[in-house]
Amino acid sequence: MFVSHDAAGELVQIDTETSSKPILIVTESPGLATQGSVINFVELNDKVKFELNESEASNRGLEVSGALTSLAIVI
């Protein structure tokens, strides 16, 4: 599920309602990787990178490949 910057204020509610389901939540706003998002896109040094919240992925029953983890900023 993609939660846009405009809907970022609803992330806590979305996280609460979907926490027991294996749903990958992807966001694009600073700080959301620690608020329920599994993958959060950020801009660093004029490049788009992504943060990965491994514990949130695990809590949702999602497995993340080592290849994806090696590319991520792990939170």
KEDREN-471389 format. One record per atom (N, C-alpha, C, O, CB): z, x, y; atom name. Coordinates in steps of 0.02 Angstrom, whole numbers, plus 50000, padded with zeros to 5 digits. Glycine has a CB too. Example, Ala and Ser with C-alpha at 12.3 -4.5 7.8 and 13.67 -1.06 7.14 Angstrom:
2
pz	px	py	atom
50390	50660	49716	N .
50390	50615	49775	CA .
50390	50660	49835	C .
50423	50712	49834	O .
50452	50565	49776	CB .
50354	50642	49888	N .
50357	50684	49947	CA .
50394	50645	50002	C .
50402	50670	50057	O .
50286	50704	49970	CB .
// end
This chain:
75
pz	px	py	atom
50000	50042	49943	N .
50000	50000	50000	CA .
50000	50045	50062	C .
50041	50091	50067	O .
50061	49951	49999	CB .
49954	50033	50107	N .
49952	50072	50169	CA .
49987	50034	50224	C .
49972	49976	50237	O .
49878	50088	50189	CB .
50036	50067	50256	N .
50072	50038	50312	CA .
50050	50076	50374	C .
50068	50134	50383	O .
50151	50041	50302	CB .
50012	50043	50417	N .
49984	50076	50476	CA .
50039	50091	50527	C .
50095	50067	50522	O .
49930	50033	50507	CB .
50020	50131	50576	N .
50065	50148	50631	CA .
50091	50084	50665	C .
50150	50081	50683	O .
50030	50193	50682	CB .
50048	50035	50674	N .
50067	49972	50706	CA .
50118	49932	50667	C .
50156	49894	50696	O .
50005	49930	50718	CB .
50119	49940	50601	N .
50166	49903	50559	CA .
50225	49945	50536	C .
50263	49923	50493	O .
50130	49876	50498	CB .
50232	50005	50563	N .
50285	50051	50541	CA .
50355	50022	50548	C .
50400	50039	50509	O .
50281	50115	50580	CB .
50366	49978	50596	N .
50430	49946	50606	CA .
50451	49901	50548	C .
50509	49883	50542	O .
50430	49907	50669	CB .
50403	49883	50506	N .
50416	49839	50450	CA .
50428	49878	50384	C .
50438	49848	50332	O .
50358	49791	50441	CB .
50426	49944	50388	N .
50431	49985	50327	CA .
50496	49974	50289	C .
50495	49970	50228	O .
50425	50058	50345	CB .
50552	49968	50323	N .
50616	49959	50288	CA .
50614	49894	50248	C .
50636	49892	50191	O .
50675	49958	50339	CB .
50588	49841	50278	N .
50583	49777	50242	CA .
50534	49782	50184	C .
50549	49757	50129	O .
50561	49721	50290	CB .
50478	49814	50195	N .
50429	49823	50141	CA .
50459	49863	50084	C .
50451	49846	50025	O .
50365	49858	50168	CB .
50495	49917	50101	N .
50528	49958	50051	CA .
50578	49918	50011	C .
50580	49922	49950	O .
50562	50019	50084	CB .
50618	49879	50044	N .
50669	49838	50011	CA .
50636	49788	49963	C .
50660	49779	49906	O .
50711	49800	50063	CB .
50583	49756	49985	N .
50551	49704	49944	CA .
50511	49732	49885	C .
50497	49696	49837	O .
50505	49663	49987	CB .
50491	49796	49889	N .
50449	49824	49836	CA .
50482	49881	49798	C .
50450	49912	49755	O .
50385	49849	49866	CB .
50545	49896	49812	N .
50577	49956	49784	CA .
50578	49958	49708	C .
50580	50013	49679	O .
50647	49961	49809	CB .
50578	49902	49675	N .
50581	49901	49602	CA .
50512	49901	49569	C .
50506	49897	49508	O .
50621	49841	49578	CB .
50460	49905	49610	N .
50392	49902	49585	CA .
50357	49970	49593	C .
50371	50006	49641	O .
50351	49847	49620	CB .
50313	49987	49547	N .
50278	50051	49552	CA .
50220	50049	49603	C .
50162	50054	49585	O .
50250	50071	49483	CB .
50239	50042	49666	N .
50190	50036	49721	CA .
50194	50100	49762	C .
50247	50119	49786	O .
50204	49973	49765	CB .
50137	50132	49771	N .
50132	50192	49812	CA .
50125	50169	49885	C .
50076	50137	49903	O .
50071	50236	49791	CB .
50175	50186	49926	N .
50173	50169	49997	CA .
50151	50230	50036	C .
50180	50284	50031	O .
50243	50144	50022	CB .
50097	50220	50075	N .
50068	50274	50115	CA .
50073	50254	50188	C .
50057	50197	50207	O .
49993	50286	50094	CB .
50096	50302	50230	N .
50105	50289	50301	CA .
50072	50344	50342	C .
50045	50392	50315	O .
50180	50284	50319	CB .
50076	50335	50409	N .
50044	50384	50454	CA .
50083	50395	50518	C .
50054	50409	50570	O .
49974	50360	50471	CB .
50149	50390	50513	N .
50191	50398	50573	CA .
50246	50449	50559	C .
50274	50451	50504	O .
50222	50331	50594	CB .
50263	50491	50609	N .
50315	50542	50600	CA .
50381	50511	50576	C .
50403	50460	50602	O .
50326	50579	50665	CB .
50411	50544	50527	N .
50477	50524	50503	CA .
50478	50472	50448	C .
50532	50459	50420	O .
50516	50500	50558	CB .
50422	50441	50432	N .
50424	50387	50384	CA .
50429	50409	50311	C .
50444	50369	50268	O .
50362	50345	50391	CB .
50418	50473	50298	N .
50426	50498	50230	CA .
50499	50494	50208	C .
50513	50496	50148	O .
50401	50570	50224	CB .
50544	50490	50254	N .
50615	50485	50237	CA .
50641	50413	50243	C .
50701	50401	50234	O .
50657	50531	50282	CB .
50597	50367	50257	N .
50617	50297	50266	CA .
50586	50249	50216	C .
50584	50189	50229	O .
50601	50275	50335	CB .
50561	50274	50160	N .
50534	50230	50109	CA .
50462	50244	50090	C .
50437	50217	50041	O .
50540	50161	50131	CB .
50427	50284	50129	N .
50358	50301	50113	CA .
50357	50354	50058	C .
50402	50397	50055	O .
50321	50325	50176	CB .
50307	50353	50016	N .
50298	50405	49965	CA .
50255	50461	49994	C .
50270	50520	49986	O .
50267	50376	49900	CB .
50200	50441	50027	N .
50156	50489	50060	CA .
50150	50470	50133	C .
50137	50412	50150	O .
50085	50491	50025	CB .
50158	50518	50177	N .
50153	50507	50248	CA .
50107	50560	50278	C .
50120	50620	50273	O .
50224	50509	50282	CB .
50053	50537	50310	N .
50006	50583	50342	CA .
50033	50604	50410	C .
50056	50562	50449	O .
49937	50551	50348	CB .
50029	50668	50424	N .
50052	50696	50488	CA .
50000	50746	50513	C .
49960	50772	50475	O .
50122	50730	50480	CB .
50002	50759	50578	N .
49958	50810	50607	CA .
50000	50871	50624	C .
50049	50866	50661	O .
49921	50783	50670	CB .
49980	50929	50596	N .
50014	50992	50609	CA .
49961	51045	50626	C .
49914	51054	50589	O .
50057	51015	50549	CB .
49970	51078	50682	N .
49924	51130	50703	CA .
49851	51106	50703	C .
49806	51141	50679	O .
49930	51191	50657	CB .
49841	51046	50730	N .
49774	51016	50735	CA .
49742	51002	50667	C .
49680	50997	50663	O .
49729	51061	50775	CB .
49782	50996	50615	N .
49757	50980	50548	CA .
49797	50921	50520	C .
49857	50915	50534	O .
49761	51041	50501	CB .
49764	50880	50481	N .
49798	50824	50449	CA .
49827	50850	50383	C .
49791	50877	50341	O .
49750	50763	50437	CB .
49892	50841	50375	N .
49928	50861	50314	CA .
49964	50798	50288	C .
49963	50745	50320	O .
49980	50920	50328	CB .
49996	50804	50231	N .
50036	50747	50208	CA .
50103	50770	50181	C .
50110	50823	50150	O .
49998	50708	50154	CB .
50152	50727	50194	N .
50219	50737	50168	CA .
50225	50696	50104	C .
50196	50642	50099	O .
50274	50717	50221	CB .
50263	50721	50056	N .
50273	50687	49993	CA .
50348	50681	49981	C .
50384	50730	49979	O .
50239	50725	49934	CB .
50370	50620	49973	N .
50440	50607	49957	CA .
50445	50599	49881	C .
50435	50544	49855	O .
50468	50543	49995	CB .
50460	50654	49847	N .
50462	50654	49773	CA .
50515	50607	49746	C .
50504	50574	49695	O .
50475	50724	49747	CB .
50573	50603	49778	N .
50626	50559	49752	CA .
50606	50486	49758	C .
50622	50446	49714	O .
50692	50572	49788	CB .
50573	50467	49811	N .
50549	50398	49819	CA .
50497	50382	49767	C .
50497	50327	49738	O .
50520	50386	49891	CB .
50452	50429	49753	N .
50401	50418	49701	CA .
50436	50408	49633	C .
50418	50362	49596	O .
50353	50478	49697	CB .
50484	50450	49618	N .
50520	50445	49555	CA .
50558	50379	49550	C .
50557	50346	49498	O .
50569	50503	49547	CB .
50592	50359	49604	N .
50629	50295	49604	CA .
50583	50236	49591	C .
50605	50185	49563	O .
50665	50286	49671	CB .
50521	50242	49611	N .
50472	50188	49602	CA .
50436	50193	49534	C .
50394	50151	49519	O .
50422	50189	49658	CB .
50453	50243	49495	N .
50422	50251	49430	CA .
50352	50282	49433	C .
50312	50273	49387	O .
50418	50186	49396	CB .
50337	50318	49486	N .
50272	50349	49495	CA .
50277	50423	49475	C .
50326	50456	49491	O .
50247	50342	49567	CB .
50226	50448	49441	N .
50222	50518	49424	CA .
50173	50552	49471	C .
50118	50528	49481	O .
50201	50528	49350	CB .
50194	50608	49499	N .
50152	50646	49546	CA .
50130	50710	49511	C .
50171	50747	49485	O .
50189	50661	49613	CB .
50065	50723	49512	N .
50040	50783	49479	CA .
50062	50846	49516	C .
50074	50845	49576	O .
49964	50781	49473	CB .
50066	50899	49479	N .
50084	50964	49509	CA .
50033	50986	49560	C .
50050	51019	49609	O .
50092	51016	49455	CB .
49970	50969	49549	N .
49917	50988	49595	CA .
49927	50953	49663	C .
49919	50984	49715	O .
49847	50970	49566	CB .
49945	50890	49661	N .
49957	50853	49723	CA .
50020	50880	49758	C .
50020	50888	49819	O .
49964	50778	49710	CB .
50071	50894	49719	N .
50133	50921	49747	CA .
50122	50988	49781	C .
50151	51002	49833	O .
50186	50928	49693	CB .
50079	51029	49751	N .
50067	51095	49780	CA .
50031	51092	49847	C .
50034	51140	49886	O .
50026	51137	49732	CB .
49997	51037	49862	N .
49962	51029	49926	CA .
50005	50996	49979	C .
49988	50997	50038	O .
49899	50988	49916	CB .
50061	50967	49958	N .
50102	50926	50003	CA .
50156	50966	50039	C .
50174	51022	50019	O .
50134	50871	49964	CB .
50181	50935	50091	N .
50243	50956	50123	CA .
50296	50914	50088	C .
50302	50854	50102	O .
50243	50946	50204	CB .
50334	50944	50044	N .
50381	50905	50003	CA .
50444	50890	50043	C .
50475	50934	50072	O .
50399	50944	49938	CB .
50462	50827	50042	N .
50521	50803	50079	CA .
50576	50790	50028	C .
50631	50770	50046	O .
50506	50737	50120	CB .
// end
